[in-house]
Amino acid sequence: MKGIASLVAAAAALVLAVVGSAAPPRVAADAYVIQNAATGEVLAALDERERVPIASITKLMTALVTLEHAQLDELVTVSKRAAAVGESTIHLRAGERLTVADLLRAALIQSANDAANALAAHVGDGSVPRFVGMMNARARALRLTDTHFANPDGLDAPGHVSSARDVTKLARVAMSKPFIRETVRTVETSVAGRRLVNWNDLLSTFPRLIGVKTGHTGGAGWSEVAAARGPGVTIYATLLGGTSRAGRNEDLSELLAWGLGRYRAVWAIDGARVYASARTAYRQPSVRLVAAKPALRVVRIDRTLVERIVAPVEVALPVRVGQRLGRVQVLDRGKVIASSPLVAAQAIERPGRVGRVGFYARRTLHHLRGVFS
């Protein structure tokens, strides 16, 4: 048998038992987004482009711009204007000197408005409006088209708005900075003799949470963007305009849990499975074809995956163990997410001359009996 005939088999197959495509939980908020951090895929959303106040979530941009224009060990002299900013503060004093790192921790953990303004004046060469211009320029560079900043702290101001979509993207970019990523998951610490306690309650109540930032004003309501990590997947959920602190926490926990629950780790390619078999000559056994490389993948539970197998109908002898004889692929909406060669699970030798002659003699005799019967 000199030639090899091949067969392409494509079949739609569920690689896992589908739990169901349950709708996302209902929440009491103006807007929300649930997003896969790795792919950017939006799993669910409500009014994600609505431009609304975002309160202290603003400080993610303040921190991002600061880190891109200042060193963590730089000393910042607190201005009178920064020290006079009210609401959430760490009670900075005019003329006091703190490092950029300490002020960033105060802004991100304690949500300190005075710390945010001190950083803005420092990076803006003494001008907070200049720093706000830098914030807006960075927003344009990131294509946050629903976003405009009027201050570095997030206090309610005309024209100070963003959207759930933009906030989620901003959080993802900010979390690419190691200092921000480390800081926003800190529950409690101290800087310059001051105790800082994170306003993010989910750090203590949602076990898989890794950040990021809360916000609350009269105009913004109770808002937060949060990120949680599950097996092989990180989910971001942003909730804007919640009606209470407890309600925001509960609703955001449900959104995160729902998002994480959309994924499961499965063996997309099974190392123990026989994917195909190929005939051989001389009445020898068929060759079992198995995957050379199993593949564990995290997949959506509510999507059907397609398995594509390319394997020969017949193979020439001899066949060696591990000989490549085909390929298996698993596709998610046309994109290959796993692939492996198919190889022979066993060796099959080509019979010697006597065996081949005997095979042809028996076949000829069988044909003659068919003719004369």
N, C-alpha and C positions, 0 to 999 in steps of 0.2 A: 504494500500500500504506500505509494510514493507521495500522493497528494494529501492535503489536509482540508477538509470542508468545514466551514465555520457557520455558526448560527448566532445571530444577535437576538437576545431576548430582553425585552423591556417590560416591566410590570409595575403597576402602582401598588405599593404595599405600605401599610402602617408599620413602622419600626417599633412602635410602642403601643401599649393599650391606651387609647385616648380616654382621658378622664372626662372630657367634655369642654365645650367652648362657653363656659359660664360668663355672663356679663360682668363687667367690673362693678365693684360695690358703689352704691349711691352715697354721695357725700354732701355735706352742707357747706358749700364753698362757691366762690364766683367762678373759679377755673381750676383745672388740674391737667397734668400730663404724666403719663407713665412711659418710661423709655428704657430700652436696652442700651447700656453704656457702650458696649463694644461695637454694635452695628448702627446705633442711632435710630433703630426702628421704634416708632411710636406704637405702643401696645393699646393704649386707650387715652382719650383726651376729652376735655369739655372746655369749650371757649378758649382754646390754647393761644389764640392770637389777640384776645381782648387786652387792651392797654389799661393797666390798673396800677395803683401804688404798690410798692413791694417792701416798704419799710427797711429794716436793717439787713435784709438780703442784699441791699446795695453794697454793703461792706465787702462782699466778695470781689466786686470790681475795684473798690478802694484798695484792697489787699493785693490784687493782681497787678494794678498799675504801680503800686509802691514797690513790689518785688522786682518789677521790670526796670525800675529807675533808681533804686537805692539798695545799699548793702545792709544786711541784718545787724551788723555791729555798729552802724552809724549812730551817733548821738543826736537826739532831737531835743531842741529847747522848746518847751511848751509856751505858746503865745497866750496873751490875755484873752483873745477871742476864743481860742480852743478851750481854755480853762472855764470859760463862761457858758459853754454849751450845756444845755440841761438834759433832763430825762435820764436815760440809762448812761451812767458815767462811772469812772473810777476815781472821781474827785481829784483830778490833776490840778496842780498849782502853777500859776504863771511863773516862768523862769525855771521850773523843774526840768531836769534833763533825764531822759530815758532812751534806751536803744530802740531802733526800728523794730527789732524782734519783740521786745516787751510790749510796745504799743500795738503791734499786729495781734499779739495774743489777747490783749485787752479788747481790741475791736472785734475779734472773731469769737472769743469765748464769752466774755461778759457783755458783748455788744455795746462797748463803750463809745458814745458819741464824741466825747472829748478826745479820746485816743485817735479816732478816725480823722477828726479835724486837725489834730496836731500833725499827723502824718501828711495830710493834704497840704498844709502850709509848708512843711519841710520839703516835700517833693516838688511842690509848685513854686519854689524859690520865694516863699513868703506870701504867695497868693493862692487862696483856696479856689477862687473862680478859675484861675489858670489850671489848677489840678482837675477841676470838674471838666474843663475842656479836654484834658487828656483822657478822662474817663469816657467821654462821649466819642472821642476819636478812636479809642480802643473798641468801643461798642460797634462803631461803623466797620472797623477792620474785621471784627468777628461776624459781621452781617446780622447784628441784633437789631433788626429793622423796626421792632416794636418798642425800642428802648430809648429813653432820654433821661439823663441825670441832671438834677439841679443842685445837688449837694453831695458830700461824701459819706453822710451818715444815714440817709434814708428817712429823715423826718419829713412829714407831709409838706409838700411844696407844689405850687402850680407847675405842671409839665414834667413832674418827676414820676415816670411811669415805666413799666416793662410788661411782659406777658409771661405766661407759664412756659411757653415754648422757649423764649429768650432766656428766662431764668435758668431753665434746665441746661441749656447750652453753656451759659456762663459758669454754672456750677461744675460742669464737666471739664471745662478749660481750667478753672481755678484748681480743681483737684489734681490736675497734672503737675502742679507745683508741690514738691515734697513737703515744704514748710507748711503750706496751707492744709495739705492732706493730714499731716500729723497734728496740727493745731485743732482742727474742727472736730476731731474725735476725742479730744481731751475733756474729761468731765470736770476736773477741778485742778487748779494749780495756783501759784502766786507769782506776782511780778512787782518789783519795787515796793515790797512790803504790803502789797494789797492782795487779798484773796479773790480769785476769779472762779466763778461757778458758771458752767455752761447752761444757757437757757434752753438747750436742746434736750428736752425730757426723754426723747426716744433713745438717747445714748444709754440710758439706764433701763429702759423697758422693752426695747426691740433688739434682741440678742445679736442680730447680724448687721446692725447699723454701723456705717463707717463715716458718717458726717451728714449734712454739711452746715446749713445756716437757717436760723429762725428769723422772724421779723414780726413786729406788732406796732401799729399806730392806730389812731382813730379812723383814718382814711383807708388803711390797708387791711384792717381786720387782723386775724391771726393767720399768719402765713409761714410757710417753710418749704425749702427744698432739701430733700434727704436722699441718701444713697445707702443701699444695703447689698450685701454680697451673699450669694448662694453658691451651690456647687457649680462652678464653671460659668457663672453669670453674675453681672452686677446690674442692678436696677436703680434708676433714678425716678423719684416721684416728686413733683412740685404741686403744692396746694396753695392757692391764693384766695384770700378773703374768707377765711373760716370765721365762724361766729363766736368761738370761745377757745381758750387754750386747751381744755380737756377735749373738746370736740375735734380740734385740729389734730391733736395727738392720736385720737382714736381713728379718725378718718384716714390720716396719712399712714398709720400702721396697716390699715386694711388695704390701702392702695399698694403699698410695698409688698405685702404678703400675696396679694393677688398677682402682681407682676412676677414675683419670684416663682409662684405656682404655675406660671405658663410654661415653665421649662423643666426638663428632666434629662438626666444623663442616661444614655442608652448605648448598647453595643450596636452601632450602625453597621459594622461588619463583624460577624461572629466567627471567631477562630475555630470553633468546634463544628461548624455547619458544613455540610457537603453542598456546594452551590450548583454543581453540574456533574455529569459523567459523560465520558467519551468512549465510543466503541473502539475496539482494537481488532487486529486480524487474527486468523488461525484459531478462532474460538477461544481466544484468551479473555480473561475478565475485562470488564470495562474499567477505565481509569476514573477514580473519584477525584474531583477537583475541589480544593479547599483554598481559603484565603491565606496568603502568605503573611499578611499583617492585619490583625484585628484592629478595630478603630472604635474608641469610645468618644461619643460626641454629645454635646448638650443641644437639645432640639426643642422646638415648640411642641407642646402636647396637642395643640389643636390644628396641626397641619399634617397632611399626608405626604410622606416621602416616597420618592420613586427609586426603585432599584433597577439598575441596568447591568445585565450579565452578558458578556461576550465570551463564548466558549466554543471549541471545536466539536463537531459531531463525531468525527473519527480522528484518530491519531496513528501515526506510524510507529512501529516498534523498532527498537526498544524504547521504553519510557523510564526515566530516572526519577527517583523521589525528589520532590522539590522543583522539577522541571516546569518552567512557565508555559502555561497552555491557555491562558485567557485572562480576563480582567472583570472585576466587579466594581461598580460605582453606585454611590447613593447620592441622590440629588434632592435639594430643597428648592422648589420653585425654579427649576432649571439650573441651579448652581450646584456644582459638585462639592459636597461637604466631606466625603470620605471615598477613598479609592484604594484598591489593593490588587496586585496580580493574583490570578488563580494558578495554583501549582498542583502537580500530581501528588496525591497522598500516599501512593505506593509505587513500587517499581514493578514493571512487567517486562520480562525478557522476550526477545524474538526467538522462536523455536529454532533449533539447529536444522541442518539439511534433512536429516531423517524425519524429524517432526513435520517439516514443511511438505515433504513428499507424501507422507502419510495423510496429512490434511487434504491435499489436492486429490489423492487417490480416493479417499472416502467421499469427497464432494462429487467426484466424477461418477462413482458408483451410485451415489444417491440420485444424480441426475438421470443416469441410464435406467434406474428402476422406475423413475417417473415417466420416462418415455414409453417403456414396454408394459407398464401396468394398465 
